[in-house]
Amino acid sequence: MSETLRTKVVLESCGPRIASDGESGKVFRPLTFSECSFIHPESSEIIGASLHLAGDLDIAAMRTAFGELLLEYPILTATISTVDDVPMFAAGDAAWVAAAGFGQSSGRWSGFTQRPPTLLASLELLCALEVTSDSEEHRVTLWVSHCATDGGGIIALTKRIFELFTAATDGRQLAPRQFPFPREPHLIMAERGVVAESVPYERRLAHTTWSGTMTRTGQYDLADDVERIRVSRDTTACLKGAATTLGVSTHSLVAGAIAAAEASVMEAADPAVALLFPVDFRSRITPPIAPAEVTALCGFSFVSTRCAASGEPRDIARVVQDQLRSDLADGTVLRSSVSPMPAPSTRRHGPPVIISNVGTFPAVELPQCLIARDFHSQIVRSAVGLQEWTRRWPGPDKPPVPVGSAYLISVFCDRLSIEMRVLPGTLDRRTRCAIMARLHTLLNDVDALIRGGRPESLAPAGATVTSPLQQFVGDDRMARR
């Protein structure tokens, strides 16, 4: 170890392992195992939040807001250094990130597919802001490496940058905020008496399957490949009413519809799907954990649709809601936040379908010259690790898929949005579109969701979808209405 590192002094005597380099003044903290997984070339992950705005966008004010956001959150300007083979967070230069991480372009844009900036993909930056303008239509995307924040964090950061932007546009100065460098999640949980334990994934999810498989060949682009449904305000309101009638949450009802749609493309006569629900418990634990206090932290609840014998969305919804409540009450969600999941190579259940609920996107403060038309998320995963995983898998059989489909549920401007993603090369686009077509039909036949039974307009399982899916999947024109 170098003499420089030997002279590090601890900045917080009772806090995380954060230390200051005696020569350079930089702040260091080792990355946790999960944080490392988000930067490893084989499994890197970048998340983002995009807002579609219409009106007069002040680029100078947006640039100012980005710079101010970076000053408030030191994790966004951090760099990653390797010291004695240990990846470390090191404090970076906010001014440099503000300049290098801000991108502006003009031209026609459509759809939801985006690629993160090169400097972010190469880990020279952990945060970037991109503005793409087409006359008075703008797409503003805040990108952050998943090692620096999570889904809840990116929403909070997006809300804050528009508060700063609106203040800059109006010539106001907001009271400055300065958050400390995030601590290691497992240490924060240990202080609250939560440590790693065995979590009953295997027992609960036994005999579940998924329709995707791993392929041994293929080159995949580092881009967000997403299928999306965005229903009308009326349908969103009807779904909320149906959930109330059934005595479940809207989230549980939509999850039931997702599970039924996933099962509809499976070959088995009575398929069971594993559902994995990330749960943000930080505001519910005592004492609460502030979003900026950690990089990424959530627990999980997990459900097998086999528990709902009928396979009806309404019955799956009841099972989902009961299990979520039970896992929150008995501490399973808390324990799962610091406990490892089963390794794909040894687990005895199918890859889980992940259903994340962002909820209602908070109202964004904007100047009078702008309106927000749409919000959607960005998740970009590296496929390098998957290619290596399949290449090294012994024998002729295909290796197991790490995770199944991943769904993100949100509500913006009173309209429900569902985004579907899969690991590159695990599920072909035709099957993904068939799942989303089935889901679209289920969500738009609210009466069938309440009474059960097959919607009259529902094509039989395995049917070829010939209608133009662009009317509801990945159609950016919906955001422009």
DRENKELO-96803 format. One line per field, with one value per residue (C-alpha): x, y, z; residue number from 1; residue in three letters. Coordinates in Angstrom, 3 decimals, padded with zeros to 6 digits. Layout:
px <- [X;...];
py <- [Y;...];
pz <- [Z;...];
resi <- [NUM;...];
resn <- [ALA;...];
This chain:
px <- [000.000;001.346;002.448;-000.282;-002.954;-001.288;-001.817;-005.556;-007.565;-011.085;-013.571;-016.462;-015.438;-018.729;-019.689;-018.826;-015.323;-014.785;-011.270;-009.343;-006.103;-003.563;-001.866;-004.610;-007.557;-009.763;-012.377;-012.350;-014.728;-014.592;-017.435;-019.686;-020.188;-023.473;-022.001;-019.118;-021.562;-022.968;-019.584;-018.021;-017.721;-019.627;-022.600;-022.500;-025.831;-026.826;-030.219;-031.924;-035.101;-036.432;-038.957;-040.638;-041.193;-042.928;-042.285;-039.352;-036.451;-033.692;-030.513;-028.332;-030.638;-030.598;-026.806;-026.768;-029.184;-027.022;-023.962;-025.849;-027.166;-023.630;-022.546;-025.376;-024.678;-020.950;-021.630;-022.567;-019.104;-017.199;-014.599;-013.676;-010.080;-008.539;-006.296;-004.634;-007.211;-010.086;-012.442;-012.790;-015.027;-012.912;-014.240;-014.198;-014.216;-017.777;-016.803;-015.307;-018.350;-020.682;-018.843;-018.133;-021.439;-023.768;-024.882;-027.106;-028.258;-030.954;-032.954;-035.926;-036.248;-038.851;-039.474;-037.832;-034.556;-031.542;-027.841;-025.955;-023.107;-019.778;-018.045;-020.700;-020.479;-016.687;-017.060;-015.177;-018.402;-021.039;-023.629;-024.630;-027.493;-028.627;-031.013;-032.355;-034.538;-036.810;-038.154;-040.240;-040.269;-037.490;-036.275;-034.263;-032.548;-030.623;-028.242;-026.564;-024.517;-026.508;-023.560;-024.361;-028.143;-031.244;-034.762;-035.985;-032.838;-033.076;-036.638;-035.547;-032.610;-034.854;-037.337;-034.539;-032.830;-036.090;-036.565;-033.097;-033.824;-037.075;-035.406;-032.580;-035.111;-036.982;-033.792;-034.221;-031.563;-032.617;-031.092;-028.031;-028.035;-025.037;-025.463;-022.738;-021.096;-023.386;-022.560;-022.392;-025.933;-025.071;-023.528;-026.600;-028.829;-026.561;-027.013;-030.744;-030.238;-030.672;-027.960;-027.687;-029.773;-031.203;-034.263;-036.752;-036.522;-035.992;-038.894;-041.363;-040.453;-039.946;-041.117;-041.548;-040.554;-040.047;-040.405;-036.953;-033.615;-029.961;-028.345;-024.710;-024.254;-025.214;-023.880;-025.982;-026.030;-025.480;-028.893;-032.176;-034.397;-037.884;-041.487;-044.048;-047.766;-049.265;-053.006;-055.446;-056.502;-059.933;-058.469;-056.106;-059.057;-061.042;-058.147;-057.988;-061.720;-061.439;-058.685;-060.848;-063.750;-061.525;-059.997;-056.437;-053.991;-053.713;-050.112;-051.210;-053.907;-051.495;-048.966;-051.635;-052.287;-048.541;-048.200;-051.186;-049.741;-046.362;-048.032;-050.024;-046.948;-045.625;-045.992;-046.892;-050.583;-050.460;-047.338;-046.139;-044.286;-041.860;-042.540;-039.957;-041.051;-038.408;-039.643;-038.307;-038.634;-036.299;-039.072;-040.709;-037.746;-036.820;-034.953;-035.777;-033.016;-032.771;-032.534;-029.175;-027.769;-027.143;-026.444;-028.865;-030.954;-034.174;-035.680;-037.693;-040.924;-041.313;-044.401;-045.190;-048.337;-048.905;-050.451;-053.293;-054.703;-057.092;-054.363;-056.798;-055.235;-057.626;-056.616;-052.917;-053.410;-054.787;-051.873;-049.390;-050.906;-051.116;-047.498;-046.188;-047.878;-046.611;-043.026;-043.067;-044.542;-042.190;-038.981;-038.400;-038.167;-035.555;-033.466;-033.530;-031.928;-028.638;-028.919;-027.770;-030.185;-029.743;-027.029;-028.535;-026.253;-027.548;-031.080;-034.057;-036.579;-037.063;-035.734;-037.973;-040.059;-039.232;-042.064;-040.973;-043.496;-042.318;-045.814;-047.006;-044.125;-044.011;-045.149;-042.217;-041.776;-041.508;-041.549;-044.776;-043.219;-042.922;-045.278;-044.356;-045.939;-044.410;-041.967;-040.234;-037.252;-033.986;-032.123;-029.091;-027.346;-024.121;-024.423;-020.713;-021.185;-024.064;-021.978;-019.127;-021.568;-022.973;-019.572;-018.110;-021.161;-020.141;-022.003;-024.501;-027.373;-028.113;-027.163;-029.917;-031.187;-030.251;-033.557;-036.697;-038.632;-038.323;-041.353;-041.467;-044.871;-045.425;-048.152;-047.507;-050.157;-052.811;-051.807;-050.495;-047.290;-045.744;-042.262;-040.891;-037.232;-035.302;-031.632;-030.191;-030.772;-032.996;-036.457;-037.162;-039.077;-042.009;-042.650;-042.202;-044.748;-047.162;-046.885;-047.468;-050.381;-052.008;-051.325;-052.804;-055.977;-056.264;-055.813;-058.404;-061.087;-061.599;-064.863;-063.073;-060.421;-063.151;-065.341;-062.594;-062.684;-061.196;-061.829;-063.876;-061.252;-058.389;-056.587;-055.887;-052.493;-049.868;-051.879;-049.974;-050.280;-050.853;-052.258;-049.829;-048.361;-047.090;-050.527;-049.636;-046.106;-043.177;-045.115;-043.749;-046.708;-048.719;-046.432;-046.949;-050.724];
py <- [000.000;003.443;005.896;008.252;005.756;005.014;008.666;008.633;010.071;008.993;011.800;010.315;008.387;006.528;006.613;004.549;003.760;007.168;008.533;011.480;011.142;013.168;014.525;015.261;015.865;013.483;011.390;007.625;004.788;001.201;000.186;-002.508;-005.799;-004.641;-001.264;-003.076;-005.222;-002.076;-000.926;-004.241;-004.396;-007.671;-006.344;-002.548;-000.783;002.832;004.248;007.446;009.491;011.258;014.065;015.157;018.918;021.317;025.046;027.415;025.639;027.868;025.856;028.175;027.732;023.949;023.951;026.055;023.661;020.670;022.312;023.158;019.600;018.259;020.528;019.212;015.508;014.630;011.054;012.404;013.884;010.958;009.026;005.389;004.456;001.073;000.874;-002.479;-004.105;-002.571;-000.212;003.039;006.087;009.234;012.791;014.325;017.778;019.155;021.825;019.242;016.947;019.911;020.693;017.168;015.689;018.220;017.374;019.353;018.404;019.373;017.223;014.919;012.279;009.592;006.485;005.655;003.984;005.963;005.314;006.695;009.140;007.516;009.045;007.510;004.097;004.139;005.220;008.467;010.035;008.743;011.368;013.218;015.334;015.260;017.693;016.895;019.574;019.499;023.034;023.430;019.711;018.653;015.437;015.963;012.849;012.627;009.644;008.155;005.000;002.502;002.297;005.873;005.784;003.638;004.051;006.137;008.218;009.051;010.290;012.545;013.848;014.578;016.452;018.481;019.452;020.917;022.863;024.335;024.892;026.755;028.925;029.756;030.556;032.906;034.515;033.087;031.518;028.485;027.823;025.647;022.057;019.840;016.115;013.938;011.187;008.106;005.403;001.643;000.219;-002.896;-000.794;001.426;-001.656;-003.280;-000.190;-000.946;-004.577;-006.016;-008.431;-011.017;-014.140;-016.937;-015.759;-018.406;-017.707;-021.353;-022.756;-020.115;-019.977;-023.699;-025.062;-021.651;-021.094;-018.325;-018.231;-016.833;-018.615;-017.755;-017.804;-018.634;-016.095;-012.534;-008.992;-006.496;-002.725;-000.733;000.897;000.901;-001.611;-001.166;-002.060;000.296;000.662;003.988;003.848;006.752;008.780;007.148;003.643;004.579;005.814;002.652;000.457;002.311;001.817;-001.894;-002.323;-000.650;-002.928;-005.993;-004.730;-004.625;-001.899;-000.755;-001.984;-005.490;-005.570;-004.450;-007.014;-009.690;-008.653;-008.712;-012.216;-013.447;-011.901;-013.552;-016.931;-016.563;-017.141;-020.150;-023.636;-025.363;-026.002;-024.560;-022.388;-020.833;-017.523;-016.222;-012.565;-010.407;-007.038;-004.453;-002.575;000.841;000.684;003.553;005.845;003.018;001.827;003.366;005.620;006.457;006.436;009.549;008.874;010.638;008.635;005.542;004.796;001.917;000.105;-001.848;-005.062;-007.679;-009.591;-012.682;-014.531;-017.614;-017.389;-021.065;-019.696;-018.328;-021.555;-019.855;-017.795;-014.870;-011.393;-010.599;-013.730;-013.171;-009.589;-010.809;-013.213;-010.464;-007.979;-010.497;-011.595;-008.032;-007.151;-010.331;-009.799;-006.238;-007.250;-010.155;-008.434;-010.491;-007.322;-005.842;-009.022;-009.459;-006.024;-007.323;-011.036;-012.654;-014.062;-017.645;-018.014;-018.742;-021.771;-023.504;-022.228;-024.559;-022.104;-020.127;-016.621;-014.123;-011.530;-008.216;-005.721;-002.310;000.335;003.932;005.111;008.550;010.626;013.742;017.034;018.721;022.442;024.154;027.756;028.935;028.679;024.871;021.931;018.313;015.826;012.504;010.705;007.407;005.627;004.451;001.268;000.200;-003.082;-004.411;-007.684;-008.521;-010.583;-012.540;-013.417;-014.600;-016.495;-018.446;-019.016;-020.613;-022.667;-026.367;-028.920;-028.604;-027.251;-023.554;-021.772;-020.460;-016.921;-014.689;-012.761;-012.709;-009.713;-006.487;-004.188;-000.612;000.803;004.538;007.160;010.535;013.142;010.700;008.065;004.620;003.575;000.092;-000.450;-003.928;-004.863;-008.117;-009.006;-008.722;-011.825;-013.683;-013.083;-012.248;-009.124;-011.067;-012.753;-009.490;-007.777;-010.679;-010.339;-006.600;-007.038;-009.441;-007.061;-004.144;-006.137;-007.113;-003.555;-002.198;-004.748;-003.665;-005.544;-008.802;-008.002;-007.684;-010.650;-012.975;-015.011;-014.416;-010.994;-011.359;-009.549;-011.668;-013.814;-017.391;-018.119;-018.542;-016.675;-014.624;-010.907;-009.272;-005.891;-002.955;-002.919;000.613;001.866;001.177;-000.258;002.117;004.782;008.196;009.889;009.095;011.375;014.207;014.398];
pz <- [000.000;-000.876;001.793;000.607;001.497;004.839;005.786;005.177;008.041;008.858;008.264;010.214;013.291;013.579;009.911;006.856;005.740;004.179;004.345;002.984;001.075;003.075;-000.057;-002.535;-000.217;-002.166;-000.401;-000.786;000.059;-001.180;-003.456;-002.035;-003.844;-005.395;-006.405;-008.094;-010.049;-011.679;-013.011;-014.012;-017.808;-017.803;-015.860;-015.999;-015.689;-016.327;-015.402;-016.427;-016.392;-019.491;-019.606;-022.821;-022.619;-024.964;-025.148;-024.795;-023.063;-021.669;-022.340;-020.242;-017.253;-017.727;-017.797;-014.614;-012.905;-013.814;-012.303;-009.104;-008.814;-009.002;-006.152;-003.963;-004.553;-004.361;-005.497;-008.939;-009.471;-007.996;-009.913;-009.472;-008.743;-008.043;-004.993;-004.306;-006.628;-004.614;-006.510;-004.562;-004.884;-005.113;-005.033;-008.487;-010.046;-010.225;-012.762;-015.109;-014.829;-015.428;-018.668;-019.932;-018.799;-020.421;-023.936;-026.288;-029.777;-032.250;-034.601;-034.877;-032.160;-031.729;-029.668;-026.372;-027.358;-026.186;-025.755;-022.758;-023.405;-024.216;-021.189;-018.921;-020.562;-020.080;-016.413;-016.950;-015.680;-013.259;-014.266;-017.428;-018.746;-022.377;-024.059;-027.531;-029.147;-032.168;-032.505;-029.321;-028.452;-026.073;-024.508;-021.327;-019.938;-016.684;-016.770;-013.679;-013.204;-011.143;-008.741;-007.685;-007.290;-007.732;-009.130;-006.220;-006.327;-010.027;-009.515;-006.643;-008.693;-011.667;-009.519;-007.960;-011.218;-012.519;-009.293;-009.860;-013.557;-012.906;-010.283;-012.720;-015.464;-013.115;-011.850;-008.330;-006.139;-004.113;-000.730;-001.384;-000.157;000.473;001.022;002.523;000.542;000.610;003.082;002.538;002.640;004.624;007.413;007.606;007.838;010.447;012.640;012.524;013.473;009.964;008.794;006.032;006.561;004.503;002.581;001.335;-002.402;-003.340;-001.354;-002.409;-006.098;-006.752;-010.125;-011.738;-015.356;-017.906;-021.683;-022.493;-022.940;-023.278;-026.712;-027.353;-030.136;-030.830;-030.604;-028.698;-028.807;-025.599;-025.814;-023.943;-025.740;-024.302;-025.105;-023.642;-023.006;-021.957;-021.392;-021.383;-018.369;-018.475;-018.474;-015.651;-013.591;-014.387;-013.269;-009.961;-009.543;-010.367;-007.803;-005.167;-006.064;-005.678;-002.427;-003.799;-004.780;-008.388;-008.329;-007.330;-010.014;-012.737;-011.477;-011.788;-015.377;-016.142;-014.695;-016.726;-019.899;-019.265;-018.730;-021.949;-024.151;-022.214;-023.635;-020.360;-019.734;-016.226;-016.027;-012.794;-012.993;-010.364;-009.526;-007.772;-006.361;-005.354;-002.269;-001.255;002.536;003.420;004.652;006.633;008.685;012.061;011.884;008.254;005.639;003.468;-000.296;-000.524;002.400;000.263;-003.390;-003.931;-001.342;-001.585;-000.334;-002.170;-001.938;-004.111;-005.248;-007.322;-009.438;-008.551;-005.347;-007.500;-008.921;-011.358;-013.032;-013.195;-012.784;-009.916;-007.979;-008.639;-007.421;-004.090;-003.628;-004.506;-002.056;000.792;000.266;000.041;003.317;004.992;003.812;005.086;008.441;009.229;008.102;004.960;002.854;005.188;005.333;001.571;001.129;002.534;001.678;-001.584;-004.115;-005.326;-007.960;-011.403;-011.795;-008.644;-008.089;-008.424;-009.858;-013.037;-013.611;-011.806;-013.580;-011.902;-011.347;-010.063;-009.117;-009.329;-008.437;-009.442;-010.743;-008.559;-009.990;-011.710;-011.143;-014.534;-015.763;-017.414;-020.874;-020.617;-020.129;-019.384;-021.777;-020.758;-018.488;-019.031;-017.561;-019.071;-018.153;-020.162;-019.336;-020.754;-022.680;-022.432;-019.295;-020.812;-023.839;-021.632;-019.382;-022.316;-023.915;-020.787;-019.830;-019.929;-021.995;-024.829;-022.736;-022.619;-019.384;-017.109;-017.608;-014.633;-014.600;-016.711;-017.951;-015.981;-015.797;-014.558;-013.623;-013.286;-013.542;-015.135;-015.990;-014.704;-017.290;-016.397;-018.137;-018.206;-019.624;-020.352;-020.744;-020.954;-020.806;-024.331;-026.404;-023.920;-025.407;-029.045;-029.973;-031.415;-028.066;-026.166;-028.405;-027.940;-024.155;-024.320;-026.704;-024.255;-021.382;-023.323;-023.914;-020.258;-019.021;-021.406;-020.442;-016.847;-016.505;-017.281;-014.678;-012.053;-012.969;-014.230;-017.382;-020.803;-022.338;-025.506;-027.558;-026.225;-028.748;-027.630;-026.121;-028.810;-031.431;-033.981;-033.336;-036.703;-035.705;-035.848;-032.345;-032.789;-031.810;-028.198;-027.940;-028.201;-030.074;-029.233;-030.886;-027.777;-025.801;-028.271;-028.032];
resi <- [1;2;3;4;5;6;7;8;9;10;11;12;13;14;15;16;17;18;19;20;21;22;23;24;25;26;27;28;29;30;31;32;33;34;35;36;37;38;39;40;41;42;43;44;45;46;47;48;49;50;51;52;53;54;55;56;57;58;59;60;61;62;63;64;65;66;67;68;69;70;71;72;73;74;75;76;77;78;79;80;81;82;83;84;85;86;87;88;89;90;91;92;93;94;95;96;97;98;99;100;101;102;103;104;105;106;107;108;109;110;111;112;113;114;115;116;117;118;119;120;121;122;123;124;125;126;127;128;129;130;131;132;133;134;135;136;137;138;139;140;141;142;143;144;145;146;147;148;149;150;151;152;153;154;155;156;157;158;159;160;161;162;163;164;165;166;167;168;169;170;171;172;173;174;175;176;177;178;179;180;181;182;183;184;185;186;187;188;189;190;191;192;193;194;195;196;197;198;199;200;201;202;203;204;205;206;207;208;209;210;211;212;213;214;215;216;217;218;219;220;221;222;223;224;225;226;227;228;229;230;231;232;233;234;235;236;237;238;239;240;241;242;243;244;245;246;247;248;249;250;251;252;253;254;255;256;257;258;259;260;261;262;263;264;265;266;267;268;269;270;271;272;273;274;275;276;277;278;279;280;281;282;283;284;285;286;287;288;289;290;291;292;293;294;295;296;297;298;299;300;301;302;303;304;305;306;307;308;309;310;311;312;313;314;315;316;317;318;319;320;321;322;323;324;325;326;327;328;329;330;331;332;333;334;335;336;337;338;339;340;341;342;343;344;345;346;347;348;349;350;351;352;353;354;355;356;357;358;359;360;361;362;363;364;365;366;367;368;369;370;371;372;373;374;375;376;377;378;379;380;381;382;383;384;385;386;387;388;389;390;391;392;393;394;395;396;397;398;399;400;401;402;403;404;405;406;407;408;409;410;411;412;413;414;415;416;417;418;419;420;421;422;423;424;425;426;427;428;429;430;431;432;433;434;435;436;437;438;439;440;441;442;443;444;445;446;447;448;449;450;451;452;453;454;455;456;457;458;459;460;461;462;463;464;465;466;467;468;469;470;471;472;473;474;475;476;477;478;479;480;481];
resn <- [MET;SER;GLU;THR;LEU;ARG;THR;LYS;VAL;VAL;LEU;GLU;SER;CYS;GLY;PRO;ARG;ILE;ALA;SER;ASP;GLY;GLU;SER;GLY;LYS;VAL;PHE;ARG;PRO;LEU;THR;PHE;SER;GLU;CYS;SER;PHE;ILE;HIS;PRO;GLU;SER;SER;GLU;ILE;ILE;GLY;ALA;SER;LEU;HIS;LEU;ALA;GLY;ASP;LEU;ASP;ILE;ALA;ALA;MET;ARG;THR;ALA;PHE;GLY;GLU;LEU;LEU;LEU;GLU;TYR;PRO;ILE;LEU;THR;ALA;THR;ILE;SER;THR;VAL;ASP;ASP;VAL;PRO;MET;PHE;ALA;ALA;GLY;ASP;ALA;ALA;TRP;VAL;ALA;ALA;ALA;GLY;PHE;GLY;GLN;SER;SER;GLY;ARG;TRP;SER;GLY;PHE;THR;GLN;ARG;PRO;PRO;THR;LEU;LEU;ALA;SER;LEU;GLU;LEU;LEU;CYS;ALA;LEU;GLU;VAL;THR;SER;ASP;SER;GLU;GLU;HIS;ARG;VAL;THR;LEU;TRP;VAL;SER;HIS;CYS;ALA;THR;ASP;GLY;GLY;GLY;ILE;ILE;ALA;LEU;THR;LYS;ARG;ILE;PHE;GLU;LEU;PHE;THR;ALA;ALA;THR;ASP;GLY;ARG;GLN;LEU;ALA;PRO;ARG;GLN;PHE;PRO;PHE;PRO;ARG;GLU;PRO;HIS;LEU;ILE;MET;ALA;GLU;ARG;GLY;VAL;VAL;ALA;GLU;SER;VAL;PRO;TYR;GLU;ARG;ARG;LEU;ALA;HIS;THR;THR;TRP;SER;GLY;THR;MET;THR;ARG;THR;GLY;GLN;TYR;ASP;LEU;ALA;ASP;ASP;VAL;GLU;ARG;ILE;ARG;VAL;SER;ARG;ASP;THR;THR;ALA;CYS;LEU;LYS;GLY;ALA;ALA;THR;THR;LEU;GLY;VAL;SER;THR;HIS;SER;LEU;VAL;ALA;GLY;ALA;ILE;ALA;ALA;ALA;GLU;ALA;SER;VAL;MET;GLU;ALA;ALA;ASP;PRO;ALA;VAL;ALA;LEU;LEU;PHE;PRO;VAL;ASP;PHE;ARG;SER;ARG;ILE;THR;PRO;PRO;ILE;ALA;PRO;ALA;GLU;VAL;THR;ALA;LEU;CYS;GLY;PHE;SER;PHE;VAL;SER;THR;ARG;CYS;ALA;ALA;SER;GLY;GLU;PRO;ARG;ASP;ILE;ALA;ARG;VAL;VAL;GLN;ASP;GLN;LEU;ARG;SER;ASP;LEU;ALA;ASP;GLY;THR;VAL;LEU;ARG;SER;SER;VAL;SER;PRO;MET;PRO;ALA;PRO;SER;THR;ARG;ARG;HIS;GLY;PRO;PRO;VAL;ILE;ILE;SER;ASN;VAL;GLY;THR;PHE;PRO;ALA;VAL;GLU;LEU;PRO;GLN;CYS;LEU;ILE;ALA;ARG;ASP;PHE;HIS;SER;GLN;ILE;VAL;ARG;SER;ALA;VAL;GLY;LEU;GLN;GLU;TRP;THR;ARG;ARG;TRP;PRO;GLY;PRO;ASP;LYS;PRO;PRO;VAL;PRO;VAL;GLY;SER;ALA;TYR;LEU;ILE;SER;VAL;PHE;CYS;ASP;ARG;LEU;SER;ILE;GLU;MET;ARG;VAL;LEU;PRO;GLY;THR;LEU;ASP;ARG;ARG;THR;ARG;CYS;ALA;ILE;MET;ALA;ARG;LEU;HIS;THR;LEU;LEU;ASN;ASP;VAL;ASP;ALA;LEU;ILE;ARG;GLY;GLY;ARG;PRO;GLU;SER;LEU;ALA;PRO;ALA;GLY;ALA;THR;VAL;THR;SER;PRO;LEU;GLN;GLN;PHE;VAL;GLY;ASP;ASP;ARG;MET;ALA;ARG;ARG];
